[in-house]
Amino acid sequence: MAPLFSLILVICAGPGLLETSRVRLVGGPHRCEGRVEVERNGQWGTVCDDGWDLKDVAVVCRELGCGTAKKTPSGRLYGPYTEKGQEVLIQGVRCSGMEDTLAQCEQDEDVYSCSHDEDAGAICQNPDLSPVPESVRLVHGPGPCKGRVEVQYEGQWSTVCKTGWDLRAAKVVCRQLGCGRALQTQSHCNKAAQGQGPIWEREMFCSGREAALQDCPSGPWEKHNCTHDEDAWVECEDAFDLRLVGRDNQCSGRLEVLHKGVWGSVCDDGWGEKEDRVVCKQLGCGEPLSLPFKARKTYGPGVGRIWLDDVRCSGQEQSLEQCKHRFWGYHDCTHKEDVAVICSGQYPGLDA
């Protein structure tokens, strides 16, 4: 009979925790600061701060994706303990600072003479709280809706490099400033219009639908080697005023918009309740009222320019300039198709 052989597989681990162990920071204001805890056999425990230094913190920060190490605070600052009977699991951690995980560092698993008063802590840079612009403006242009982009952070205004800036970010700026649609964004070569101060070196990843630049995700600080020759310049449509005319009531009437100093009407192609809602909201006139076509026509047709056509709103916009529409003056309408809007505010009633 052939001899039976059995194979015994032995896996050895060097000094320190198994490679599959995990680490976390608890009790802090965010995930990248707190008391250091490691997991062993399904249980979380703390780390003794004997010999704990910034190199050890650097490894924890790297493992957690938390950027650079900043401080080595005492773990006592971060309580209370999350688990009853929590143990101090490791002591004497010795990292070179180049390891990818804390488990790769040399460490003593036999804990002696170390209590929770000596728990280690860590503070890392928090990538979840990336600096974002506090405000934005367009300067050195012919009006508030055209000019060089500048953002404010911690009280300081900076120009924006055209690298990492696109039309989607420009759309957000135009919306935030209460201007109309973004027409273009470019680098402005006119020396007189260039900035002179610091340059914002964070890329803005806007979808174009955000209400403000602060809502756009941003990338890390990067040195783009930009100069003020590459300052971003944005042009938006000018903001426009609205009015409802045809009766002695500012909350019902034929809709007119002001563009380039001239009042003109709006074509009703595709116009509906969502567009009514935005107009009433912008004028502070309450909610739109749904009335028959005959009632709306009592305000009569306009004269002169027809400024807007194919207006499309979601109903959530704060002003009509934030809605989609054709370029100013482009339409295929007559004044028989002028929009009339009737809002609930100060509405005296109509004689049908």
Secondary structure, 3 states (H helix, E strand, C coil): CCCCCCCCCCCCCCCCCCCCCCEEEEECCCCCEEEEEEEECCEEEEEECCCCCHHHHHHHHHHHCCCCEEECCEHHHCCCCCCCCCCEEEEEEECCCCCCCHHHCEEECCCCCCCHHHEEEEEECCHHHCCCCCEEEEEEEEECCEEEEEEEECCEEEEEECCCCCHHHHHHHHHHCCCCCEEEEEECCCHHHCCCCCEECCCECCCCCCCCHHHCCECCCCCCCCCHHHEEEEEECCCCCEEEECCCCCCEEEEEEEECCEEEEEECCCCCHHHHHHHHHHHCCCCECCCCHHHHHHHCCCCCCEEECCCECCCCCCCHHHCECCCCCCCCCCHHHECEEEECCCCCCCCC
